[in-house]
Amino acid sequence: MPIATISLGLILIVLGGVTRALSDSPSFTVWIPAIIGTLFVILGLVARRQAARKHAMHGAALLALLAIGGSAGGLANLPALLSGGEVERPLAVIARSLTALLCAGFLVLAIRSFVVARLARRNAPATGG
């Protein structure tokens, strides 16, 4: 999962950069995907250390959940945009929707990974001393 976390982070950083390059808005909010992505990269790098993996991956799952909550509003306008309708700030709708969808996919993978890890620990033979 650390590689998936870092990969998601890099994708979000690129999304933020592309959004900024295409946007004529001076608003700082265009950088939000890149900021979230940077946090994912940091958590993914921390998770490469076995001793910190569990905490870093739980932090990444929480970050994904927060990112979904903050960006899911873009999904409401996405059908209108895709059907050719007019929406206010179409680039923001796309960036927010992509952020929400990418983070939702990551959250599903993270939860699946947590379940597999828990089952593996439960089924592992007890090591006693």
N, CA, C and O atoms as a GROMACS GRO file, in nm:
protein
  516
    1MET      N    1   0.080  -0.122   0.000
    1MET     CA    2   0.000   0.000   0.000
    1MET      C    3   0.084   0.128   0.000
    1MET      O    4   0.036   0.230  -0.049
    2PRO      N    5   0.206   0.128   0.052
    2PRO     CA    6   0.283   0.252   0.045
    2PRO      C    7   0.303   0.301  -0.099
    2PRO      O    8   0.300   0.421  -0.125
    3ILE      N    9   0.324   0.209  -0.192
    3ILE     CA   10   0.344   0.248  -0.332
    3ILE      C   11   0.214   0.308  -0.388
    3ILE      O   12   0.219   0.408  -0.460
    4ALA      N   13   0.100   0.249  -0.355
    4ALA     CA   14  -0.028   0.303  -0.400
    4ALA      C   15  -0.052   0.442  -0.341
    4ALA      O   16  -0.107   0.529  -0.408
    5THR      N   17  -0.011   0.462  -0.217
    5THR     CA   18  -0.029   0.590  -0.151
    5THR      C   19   0.058   0.697  -0.218
    5THR      O   20   0.011   0.808  -0.245
    6ILE      N   21   0.182   0.663  -0.244
    6ILE     CA   22   0.272   0.757  -0.311
    6ILE      C   23   0.222   0.786  -0.452
    6ILE      O   24   0.225   0.900  -0.497
    7SER      N   25   0.177   0.683  -0.521
    7SER     CA   26   0.126   0.701  -0.658
    7SER      C   27   0.006   0.794  -0.660
    7SER      O   28  -0.002   0.884  -0.743
    8LEU      N   29  -0.088   0.772  -0.568
    8LEU     CA   30  -0.205   0.860  -0.559
    8LEU      C   31  -0.160   1.003  -0.533
    8LEU      O   32  -0.211   1.097  -0.593
    9GLY      N   33  -0.066   1.018  -0.442
    9GLY     CA   34  -0.016   1.151  -0.411
    9GLY      C   35   0.042   1.220  -0.533
    9GLY      O   36   0.015   1.338  -0.557
   10LEU      N   37   0.122   1.148  -0.610
   10LEU     CA   38   0.182   1.207  -0.730
   10LEU      C   39   0.075   1.244  -0.833
   10LEU      O   40   0.084   1.349  -0.897
   11ILE      N   41  -0.026   1.159  -0.848
   11ILE     CA   42  -0.135   1.190  -0.942
   11ILE      C   43  -0.208   1.317  -0.898
   11ILE      O   44  -0.240   1.402  -0.981
   12LEU      N   45  -0.233   1.330  -0.768
   12LEU     CA   46  -0.302   1.450  -0.719
   12LEU      C   47  -0.216   1.575  -0.732
   12LEU      O   48  -0.268   1.684  -0.758
   13ILE      N   49  -0.085   1.560  -0.715
   13ILE     CA   50   0.005   1.674  -0.734
   13ILE      C   51   0.000   1.720  -0.880
   13ILE      O   52  -0.007   1.840  -0.908
   14VAL      N   53   0.003   1.624  -0.972
   14VAL     CA   54  -0.007   1.659  -1.114
   14VAL      C   55  -0.143   1.723  -1.143
   14VAL      O   56  -0.150   1.822  -1.216
   15LEU      N   57  -0.250   1.668  -1.087
   15LEU     CA   58  -0.383   1.725  -1.106
   15LEU      C   59  -0.387   1.870  -1.059
   15LEU      O   60  -0.442   1.957  -1.127
   16GLY      N   61  -0.329   1.898  -0.944
   16GLY     CA   62  -0.325   2.035  -0.893
   16GLY      C   63  -0.244   2.126  -0.984
   16GLY      O   64  -0.284   2.240  -1.008
   17GLY      N   65  -0.131   2.076  -1.034
   17GLY     CA   66  -0.049   2.157  -1.124
   17GLY      C   67  -0.119   2.185  -1.256
   17GLY      O   68  -0.114   2.298  -1.306
   18VAL      N   69  -0.184   2.084  -1.311
   18VAL     CA   70  -0.256   2.102  -1.437
   18VAL      C   71  -0.373   2.198  -1.417
   18VAL      O   72  -0.399   2.284  -1.501
   19THR      N   73  -0.443   2.182  -1.306
   19THR     CA   74  -0.556   2.271  -1.276
   19THR      C   75  -0.507   2.415  -1.266
   19THR      O   76  -0.571   2.506  -1.318
   20ARG      N   77  -0.395   2.435  -1.199
   20ARG     CA   78  -0.340   2.571  -1.186
   20ARG      C   79  -0.298   2.626  -1.322
   20ARG      O   80  -0.323   2.743  -1.352
   21ALA      N   81  -0.236   2.542  -1.404
   21ALA     CA   82  -0.190   2.586  -1.536
   21ALA      C   83  -0.308   2.624  -1.627
   21ALA      O   84  -0.297   2.717  -1.707
   22LEU      N   85  -0.418   2.553  -1.615
   22LEU     CA   86  -0.534   2.579  -1.701
   22LEU      C   87  -0.627   2.686  -1.646
   22LEU      O   88  -0.712   2.738  -1.718
   23SER      N   89  -0.611   2.719  -1.520
   23SER     CA   90  -0.702   2.813  -1.455
   23SER      C   91  -0.646   2.955  -1.461
   23SER      O   92  -0.525   2.976  -1.449
   24ASP      N   93  -0.735   3.049  -1.479
   24ASP     CA   94  -0.694   3.189  -1.472
   24ASP      C   95  -0.731   3.249  -1.336
   24ASP      O   96  -0.720   3.370  -1.315
   25SER      N   97  -0.775   3.163  -1.246
   25SER     CA   98  -0.815   3.208  -1.113
   25SER      C   99  -0.691   3.230  -1.026
   25SER      O  100  -0.602   3.146  -1.022
   26PRO      N  101  -0.686   3.342  -0.954
   26PRO     CA  102  -0.575   3.366  -0.862
   26PRO      C  103  -0.596   3.295  -0.728
   26PRO      O  104  -0.512   3.306  -0.638
   27SER      N  105  -0.707   3.224  -0.714
   27SER     CA  106  -0.743   3.160  -0.587
   27SER      C  107  -0.644   3.050  -0.551
   27SER      O  108  -0.596   2.975  -0.636
   28PHE      N  109  -0.617   3.041  -0.422
   28PHE     CA  110  -0.527   2.939  -0.370
   28PHE      C  111  -0.591   2.800  -0.376
   28PHE      O  112  -0.521   2.699  -0.370
   29THR      N  113  -0.723   2.794  -0.389
   29THR     CA  114  -0.793   2.665  -0.384
   29THR      C  115  -0.758   2.573  -0.501
   29THR      O  116  -0.780   2.452  -0.492
   30VAL      N  117  -0.704   2.627  -0.609
   30VAL     CA  118  -0.666   2.539  -0.720
   30VAL      C  119  -0.552   2.445  -0.680
   30VAL      O  120  -0.531   2.342  -0.744
   31TRP      N  121  -0.480   2.479  -0.575
   31TRP     CA  122  -0.368   2.396  -0.529
   31TRP      C  123  -0.412   2.288  -0.431
   31TRP      O  124  -0.328   2.208  -0.388
   32ILE      N  125  -0.539   2.282  -0.393
   32ILE     CA  126  -0.583   2.185  -0.293
   32ILE      C  127  -0.550   2.040  -0.332
   32ILE      O  128  -0.500   1.967  -0.247
   33PRO      N  129  -0.576   1.996  -0.455
   33PRO     CA  130  -0.536   1.858  -0.489
   33PRO      C  131  -0.386   1.833  -0.472
   33PRO      O  132  -0.346   1.725  -0.427
   34ALA      N  133  -0.304   1.932  -0.505
   34ALA     CA  134  -0.159   1.916  -0.490
   34ALA      C  135  -0.119   1.909  -0.343
   34ALA      O  136  -0.028   1.834  -0.306
   35ILE      N  137  -0.186   1.987  -0.259
   35ILE     CA  138  -0.157   1.983  -0.115
   35ILE      C  139  -0.195   1.847  -0.058
   35ILE      O  140  -0.119   1.787   0.018
   36ILE      N  141  -0.313   1.799  -0.094
   36ILE     CA  142  -0.356   1.666  -0.049
   36ILE      C  143  -0.258   1.560  -0.101
   36ILE      O  144  -0.220   1.469  -0.028
   37GLY      N  145  -0.218   1.574  -0.226
   37GLY     CA  146  -0.124   1.479  -0.285
   37GLY      C  147   0.009   1.478  -0.212
   37GLY      O  148   0.068   1.371  -0.191
   38THR      N  149   0.056   1.594  -0.174
   38THR     CA  150   0.183   1.602  -0.099
   38THR      C  151   0.171   1.527   0.033
   38THR      O  152   0.264   1.457   0.074
   39LEU      N  153   0.058   1.542   0.100
   39LEU     CA  154   0.037   1.470   0.225
   39LEU      C  155   0.035   1.319   0.202
   39LEU      O  156   0.089   1.243   0.283
   40PHE      N  157  -0.027   1.274   0.092
   40PHE     CA  158  -0.026   1.132   0.059
   40PHE      C  159   0.116   1.082   0.034
   40PHE      O  160   0.152   0.974   0.080
   41VAL      N  161   0.195   1.158  -0.038
   41VAL     CA  162   0.333   1.117  -0.065
   41VAL      C  163   0.410   1.103   0.066
   41VAL      O  164   0.482   1.006   0.086
   42ILE      N  165   0.394   1.200   0.156
   42ILE     CA  166   0.464   1.194   0.285
   42ILE      C  167   0.420   1.070   0.363
   42ILE      O  168   0.504   0.998   0.417
   43LEU      N  169   0.290   1.046   0.369
   43LEU     CA  170   0.241   0.928   0.442
   43LEU      C  171   0.290   0.798   0.377
   43LEU      O  172   0.324   0.702   0.446
   44GLY      N  173   0.294   0.795   0.244
   44GLY     CA  174   0.344   0.677   0.175
   44GLY      C  175   0.492   0.652   0.203
   44GLY      O  176   0.533   0.537   0.219
   45LEU      N  177   0.570   0.759   0.210
   45LEU     CA  178   0.713   0.744   0.241
   45LEU      C  179   0.732   0.697   0.385
   45LEU      O  180   0.819   0.613   0.412
   46VAL      N  181   0.653   0.751   0.477
   46VAL     CA  182   0.660   0.706   0.617
   46VAL      C  183   0.621   0.559   0.627
   46VAL      O  184   0.682   0.483   0.703
   47ALA      N  185   0.521   0.518   0.549
   47ALA     CA  186   0.471   0.380   0.555
   47ALA      C  187   0.571   0.279   0.500
   47ALA      O  188   0.553   0.159   0.520
   48ARG      N  189   0.675   0.324   0.433
   48ARG     CA  190   0.777   0.231   0.385
   48ARG      C  191   0.855   0.170   0.500
   48ARG      O  192   0.916   0.064   0.485
   49ARG      N  193   0.856   0.238   0.616
   49ARG     CA  194   0.917   0.181   0.737
   49ARG      C  195   0.815   0.089   0.802
   49ARG      O  196   0.705   0.133   0.838
   50GLN      N  197   0.849  -0.035   0.818
   50GLN     CA  198   0.757  -0.135   0.871
   50GLN      C  199   0.698  -0.093   1.006
   50GLN      O  200   0.580  -0.115   1.032
   51ALA      N  201   0.780  -0.033   1.091
   51ALA     CA  202   0.734   0.004   1.225
   51ALA      C  203   0.626   0.112   1.221
   51ALA      O  204   0.545   0.121   1.313
   52ALA      N  205   0.624   0.194   1.117
   52ALA     CA  206   0.529   0.304   1.109
   52ALA      C  207   0.416   0.278   1.010
   52ALA      O  208   0.326   0.360   0.995
   53ARG      N  209   0.421   0.164   0.943
   53ARG     CA  210   0.326   0.139   0.834
   53ARG      C  211   0.181   0.146   0.878
   53ARG      O  212   0.100   0.213   0.813
   54LYS      N  213   0.147   0.079   0.986
   54LYS     CA  214   0.007   0.074   1.028
   54LYS      C  215  -0.048   0.214   1.054
   54LYS      O  216  -0.157   0.247   1.007
   55HIS      N  217   0.026   0.295   1.127
   55HIS     CA  218  -0.022   0.429   1.160
   55HIS      C  219  -0.027   0.518   1.036
   55HIS      O  220  -0.122   0.595   1.018
   56ALA      N  221   0.075   0.509   0.951
   56ALA     CA  222   0.077   0.592   0.831
   56ALA      C  223  -0.037   0.556   0.736
   56ALA      O  224  -0.098   0.644   0.676
   57MET      N  225  -0.065   0.427   0.722
   57MET     CA  226  -0.172   0.386   0.632
   57MET      C  227  -0.309   0.422   0.687
   57MET      O  228  -0.400   0.456   0.611
   58HIS      N  229  -0.325   0.416   0.819
   58HIS     CA  230  -0.451   0.461   0.877
   58HIS      C  231  -0.465   0.613   0.859
   58HIS      O  232  -0.575   0.663   0.835
   59GLY      N  233  -0.355   0.685   0.870
   59GLY     CA  234  -0.357   0.829   0.844
   59GLY      C  235  -0.394   0.858   0.700
   59GLY      O  236  -0.469   0.952   0.672
   60ALA      N  237  -0.341   0.777   0.606
   60ALA     CA  238  -0.373   0.796   0.464
   60ALA      C  239  -0.521   0.767   0.438
   60ALA      O  240  -0.584   0.836   0.358
   61ALA      N  241  -0.575   0.666   0.504
   61ALA     CA  242  -0.717   0.636   0.487
   61ALA      C  243  -0.803   0.750   0.541
   61ALA      O  244  -0.903   0.787   0.480
   62LEU      N  245  -0.763   0.806   0.654
   62LEU     CA  246  -0.836   0.921   0.710
   62LEU      C  247  -0.825   1.041   0.617
   62LEU      O  248  -0.924   1.112   0.595
   63LEU      N  249  -0.706   1.064   0.562
   63LEU     CA  250  -0.688   1.174   0.467
   63LEU      C  251  -0.778   1.155   0.345
   63LEU      O  252  -0.838   1.250   0.296
   64ALA      N  253  -0.786   1.032   0.296
   64ALA     CA  254  -0.872   1.003   0.181
   64ALA      C  255  -1.018   1.033   0.215
   64ALA      O  256  -1.090   1.092   0.134
   65LEU      N  257  -1.060   0.993   0.333
   65LEU     CA  258  -1.198   1.018   0.375
   65LEU      C  259  -1.226   1.169   0.384
   65LEU      O  260  -1.332   1.215   0.341
   66LEU      N  261  -1.133   1.244   0.440
   66LEU     CA  262  -1.150   1.389   0.450
   66LEU      C  263  -1.151   1.453   0.311
   66LEU      O  264  -1.228   1.545   0.285
   67ALA      N  265  -1.065   1.404   0.223
   67ALA     CA  266  -1.059   1.458   0.087
   67ALA      C  267  -1.188   1.429   0.011
   67ALA      O  268  -1.236   1.513  -0.065
   68ILE      N  269  -1.243   1.312   0.033
   68ILE     CA  270  -1.372   1.279  -0.031
   68ILE      C  271  -1.480   1.375   0.019
   68ILE      O  272  -1.557   1.430  -0.060
   69GLY      N  273  -1.484   1.394   0.150
   69GLY     CA  274  -1.583   1.485   0.207
   69GLY      C  275  -1.569   1.628   0.157
   69GLY      O  276  -1.669   1.696   0.136
   70GLY      N  277  -1.445   1.672   0.137
   70GLY     CA  278  -1.423   1.808   0.093
   70GLY      C  279  -1.442   1.830  -0.055
   70GLY      O  280  -1.468   1.942  -0.099
   71SER      N  281  -1.429   1.724  -0.134
   71SER     CA  282  -1.434   1.743  -0.279
   71SER      C  283  -1.555   1.679  -0.346
   71SER      O  284  -1.576   1.699  -0.465
   72ALA      N  285  -1.632   1.604  -0.273
   72ALA     CA  286  -1.746   1.533  -0.332
   72ALA      C  287  -1.852   1.628  -0.387
   72ALA      O  288  -1.934   1.586  -0.469
   73GLY      N  289  -1.853   1.753  -0.343
   73GLY     CA  290  -1.950   1.849  -0.394
   73GLY      C  291  -1.938   1.869  -0.544
   73GLY      O  292  -2.036   1.904  -0.611
   74GLY      N  293  -1.819   1.847  -0.598
   74GLY     CA  294  -1.800   1.859  -0.742
   74GLY      C  295  -1.876   1.752  -0.819
   74GLY      O  296  -1.913   1.773  -0.935
   75LEU      N  297  -1.897   1.638  -0.756
   75LEU     CA  298  -1.968   1.528  -0.822
   75LEU      C  299  -2.113   1.564  -0.854
   75LEU      O  300  -2.171   1.511  -0.949
   76ALA      N  301  -2.172   1.654  -0.776
   76ALA     CA  302  -2.311   1.693  -0.800
   76ALA      C  303  -2.328   1.765  -0.933
   76ALA      O  304  -2.432   1.752  -0.998
   77ASN      N  305  -2.227   1.840  -0.974
   77ASN     CA  306  -2.234   1.915  -1.100
   77ASN      C  307  -2.176   1.839  -1.218
   77ASN      O  308  -2.188   1.883  -1.332
   78LEU      N  309  -2.113   1.726  -1.192
   78LEU     CA  310  -2.047   1.651  -1.299
   78LEU      C  311  -2.144   1.602  -1.406
   78LEU      O  312  -2.112   1.616  -1.524
   79PRO      N  313  -2.260   1.545  -1.373
   79PRO     CA  314  -2.352   1.502  -1.479
   79PRO      C  315  -2.392   1.616  -1.572
   79PRO      O  316  -2.398   1.598  -1.694
   80ALA      N  317  -2.420   1.733  -1.516
   80ALA     CA  318  -2.457   1.847  -1.600
   80ALA      C  319  -2.342   1.886  -1.692
   80ALA      O  320  -2.363   1.918  -1.809
   81LEU      N  321  -2.221   1.885  -1.639
   81LEU     CA  322  -2.104   1.920  -1.719
   81LEU      C  323  -2.082   1.819  -1.831
   81LEU      O  324  -2.054   1.857  -1.945
   82LEU      N  325  -2.093   1.691  -1.799
   82LEU     CA  326  -2.069   1.586  -1.898
   82LEU      C  327  -2.177   1.582  -2.006
   82LEU      O  328  -2.152   1.537  -2.118
   83SER      N  329  -2.297   1.628  -1.972
   83SER     CA  330  -2.404   1.627  -2.071
   83SER      C  331  -2.407   1.755  -2.154
   83SER      O  332  -2.499   1.777  -2.234
   84GLY      N  333  -2.307   1.840  -2.136
   84GLY     CA  334  -2.298   1.961  -2.216
   84GLY      C  335  -2.365   2.081  -2.155
   84GLY      O  336  -2.372   2.187  -2.217
   85GLY      N  337  -2.415   2.066  -2.035
   85GLY     CA  338  -2.480   2.178  -1.968
   85GLY      C  339  -2.379   2.280  -1.920
   85GLY      O  340  -2.258   2.256  -1.922
   86GLU      N  341  -2.430   2.392  -1.879
   86GLU     CA  342  -2.343   2.499  -1.831
   86GLU      C  343  -2.335   2.493  -1.679
   86GLU      O  344  -2.438   2.490  -1.611
   87VAL      N  345  -2.214   2.490  -1.628
   87VAL     CA  346  -2.192   2.491  -1.484
   87VAL      C  347  -2.093   2.603  -1.451
   87VAL      O  348  -2.010   2.641  -1.534
   88GLU      N  349  -2.104   2.652  -1.330
   88GLU     CA  350  -2.011   2.754  -1.286
   88GLU      C  351  -1.877   2.687  -1.254
   88GLU      O  352  -1.875   2.586  -1.184
   89ARG      N  353  -1.769   2.740  -1.302
   89ARG     CA  354  -1.631   2.692  -1.282
   89ARG      C  355  -1.616   2.544  -1.321
   89ARG      O  356  -1.595   2.460  -1.233
   90PRO      N  357  -1.627   2.512  -1.448
   90PRO     CA  358  -1.618   2.372  -1.492
   90PRO      C  359  -1.486   2.305  -1.457
   90PRO      O  360  -1.483   2.186  -1.429
   91LEU      N  361  -1.376   2.380  -1.459
   91LEU     CA  362  -1.247   2.321  -1.424
   91LEU      C  363  -1.245   2.277  -1.278
   91LEU      O  364  -1.187   2.174  -1.244
   92ALA      N  365  -1.308   2.356  -1.191
   92ALA     CA  366  -1.317   2.319  -1.050
   92ALA      C  367  -1.402   2.194  -1.032
   92ALA      O  368  -1.371   2.109  -0.948
   93VAL      N  369  -1.509   2.183  -1.110
   93VAL     CA  370  -1.595   2.064  -1.102
   93VAL      C  371  -1.515   1.940  -1.140
   93VAL      O  372  -1.524   1.836  -1.074
   94ILE      N  373  -1.437   1.950  -1.246
   94ILE     CA  374  -1.356   1.836  -1.290
   94ILE      C  375  -1.251   1.801  -1.186
   94ILE      O  376  -1.236   1.684  -1.150
   95ALA      N  377  -1.178   1.900  -1.137
   95ALA     CA  378  -1.072   1.875  -1.039
   95ALA      C  379  -1.128   1.817  -0.910
   95ALA      O  380  -1.072   1.722  -0.854
   96ARG      N  381  -1.238   1.872  -0.861
   96ARG     CA  382  -1.297   1.821  -0.738
   96ARG      C  383  -1.350   1.679  -0.756
   96ARG      O  384  -1.335   1.594  -0.668
   97SER      N  385  -1.412   1.654  -0.871
   97SER     CA  386  -1.467   1.521  -0.898
   97SER      C  387  -1.356   1.418  -0.908
   97SER      O  388  -1.367   1.309  -0.852
   98LEU      N  389  -1.249   1.452  -0.979
   98LEU     CA  390  -1.137   1.358  -0.990
   98LEU      C  391  -1.074   1.331  -0.854
   98LEU      O  392  -1.039   1.218  -0.822
   99THR      N  393  -1.059   1.435  -0.775
   99THR     CA  394  -1.003   1.418  -0.641
   99THR      C  395  -1.090   1.324  -0.558
   99THR      O  396  -1.040   1.233  -0.493
  100ALA      N  397  -1.221   1.346  -0.561
  100ALA     CA  398  -1.312   1.261  -0.484
  100ALA      C  399  -1.308   1.117  -0.533
  100ALA      O  400  -1.303   1.025  -0.452
  101LEU      N  401  -1.311   1.097  -0.664
  101LEU     CA  402  -1.312   0.960  -0.718
  101LEU      C  403  -1.180   0.888  -0.692
  101LEU      O  404  -1.181   0.770  -0.656
  102LEU      N  405  -1.068   0.956  -0.710
  102LEU     CA  406  -0.939   0.894  -0.683
  102LEU      C  407  -0.925   0.856  -0.535
  102LEU      O  408  -0.878   0.747  -0.503
  103CYS      N  409  -0.966   0.946  -0.448
  103CYS     CA  410  -0.956   0.917  -0.304
  103CYS      C  411  -1.054   0.808  -0.262
  103CYS      O  412  -1.024   0.730  -0.172
  104ALA      N  413  -1.172   0.803  -0.325
  104ALA     CA  414  -1.267   0.696  -0.293
  104ALA      C  415  -1.210   0.560  -0.335
  104ALA      O  416  -1.222   0.463  -0.261
  105GLY      N  417  -1.150   0.555  -0.452
  105GLY     CA  418  -1.086   0.430  -0.496
  105GLY      C  419  -0.975   0.389  -0.401
  105GLY      O  420  -0.963   0.271  -0.367
  106PHE      N  421  -0.895   0.485  -0.358
  106PHE     CA  422  -0.788   0.455  -0.264
  106PHE      C  423  -0.844   0.406  -0.131
  106PHE      O  424  -0.791   0.312  -0.073
  107LEU      N  425  -0.951   0.469  -0.084
  107LEU     CA  426  -1.010   0.429   0.044
  107LEU      C  427  -1.061   0.285   0.038
  107LEU      O  428  -1.046   0.210   0.134
  108VAL      N  429  -1.120   0.247  -0.074
  108VAL     CA  430  -1.165   0.108  -0.090
  108VAL      C  431  -1.045   0.013  -0.083
  108VAL      O  432  -1.050  -0.089  -0.015
  109LEU      N  433  -0.937   0.047  -0.154
  109LEU     CA  434  -0.816  -0.036  -0.149
  109LEU      C  435  -0.758  -0.044  -0.008
  109LEU      O  436  -0.714  -0.150   0.036
  110ALA      N  437  -0.758   0.069   0.062
  110ALA     CA  438  -0.703   0.072   0.197
  110ALA      C  439  -0.785  -0.015   0.292
  110ALA      O  440  -0.729  -0.092   0.370
  111ILE      N  441  -0.916  -0.003   0.285
  111ILE     CA  442  -1.002  -0.085   0.373
  111ILE      C  443  -0.982  -0.232   0.343
  111ILE      O  444  -0.973  -0.315   0.434
  112ARG      N  445  -0.976  -0.265   0.214
  112ARG     CA  446  -0.951  -0.405   0.176
  112ARG      C  447  -0.818  -0.453   0.233
  112ARG      O  448  -0.808  -0.565   0.283
  113SER      N  449  -0.716  -0.370   0.225
  113SER     CA  450  -0.584  -0.404   0.278
  113SER      C  451  -0.590  -0.424   0.430
  113SER      O  452  -0.526  -0.516   0.483
  114PHE      N  453  -0.664  -0.339   0.500
  114PHE     CA  454  -0.677  -0.354   0.644
  114PHE      C  455  -0.744  -0.486   0.681
  114PHE      O  456  -0.702  -0.554   0.774
  115VAL      N  457  -0.847  -0.522   0.606
  115VAL     CA  458  -0.919  -0.648   0.633
  115VAL      C  459  -0.826  -0.767   0.608
  115VAL      O  460  -0.821  -0.859   0.689
  116VAL      N  461  -0.753  -0.764   0.497
  116VAL     CA  462  -0.661  -0.875   0.465
  116VAL      C  463  -0.553  -0.886   0.572
  116VAL      O  464  -0.520  -0.997   0.614
  117ALA      N  465  -0.499  -0.774   0.618
  117ALA     CA  466  -0.396  -0.776   0.722
  117ALA      C  467  -0.450  -0.831   0.853
  117ALA      O  468  -0.383  -0.907   0.922
  118ARG      N  469  -0.572  -0.793   0.887
  118ARG     CA  470  -0.631  -0.843   1.011
  118ARG      C  471  -0.655  -0.993   1.004
  118ARG      O  472  -0.629  -1.066   1.100
  119LEU      N  473  -0.706  -1.040   0.890
  119LEU     CA  474  -0.727  -1.184   0.873
  119LEU      C  475  -0.596  -1.261   0.878
  119LEU      O  476  -0.589  -1.370   0.933
  120ALA      N  477  -0.492  -1.204   0.820
  120ALA     CA  478  -0.361  -1.270   0.821
  120ALA      C  479  -0.307  -1.280   0.964
  120ALA      O  480  -0.250  -1.382   1.002
  121ARG      N  481  -0.325  -1.174   1.043
  121ARG     CA  482  -0.280  -1.178   1.183
  121ARG      C  483  -0.361  -1.279   1.262
  121ARG      O  484  -0.306  -1.350   1.347
  122ARG      N  485  -0.491  -1.286   1.236
  122ARG     CA  486  -0.577  -1.378   1.309
  122ARG      C  487  -0.542  -1.522   1.277
  122ARG      O  488  -0.546  -1.608   1.366
  123ASN      N  489  -0.508  -1.550   1.151
  123ASN     CA  490  -0.479  -1.687   1.109
  123ASN      C  491  -0.332  -1.726   1.126
  123ASN      O  492  -0.297  -1.842   1.102
  124ALA      N  493  -0.248  -1.634   1.165
  124ALA     CA  494  -0.106  -1.665   1.184
  124ALA      C  495  -0.090  -1.748   1.311
  124ALA      O  496  -0.160  -1.728   1.410
  125PRO      N  497   0.004  -1.841   1.307
  125PRO     CA  498   0.027  -1.921   1.429
  125PRO      C  499   0.083  -1.832   1.539
  125PRO      O  500   0.161  -1.740   1.514
  126ALA      N  501   0.040  -1.861   1.660
  126ALA     CA  502   0.086  -1.782   1.774
  126ALA      C  503   0.234  -1.808   1.798
  126ALA      O  504   0.281  -1.922   1.795
  127THR      N  505   0.304  -1.699   1.820
  127THR     CA  506   0.447  -1.712   1.851
  127THR      C  507   0.462  -1.678   1.997
  127THR      O  508   0.432  -1.567   2.040
  128GLY      N  509   0.507  -1.770   2.070
  128GLY     CA  510   0.523  -1.750   2.214
  128GLY      C  511   0.667  -1.771   2.255
  128GLY      O  512   0.747  -1.831   2.182
  129GLY      N  513   0.698  -1.723   2.368
  129GLY     CA  514   0.837  -1.734   2.411
  129GLY      C  515   0.851  -1.805   2.535
  129GLY      O  516   0.963  -1.822   2.584
   0.00000   0.00000   0.00000
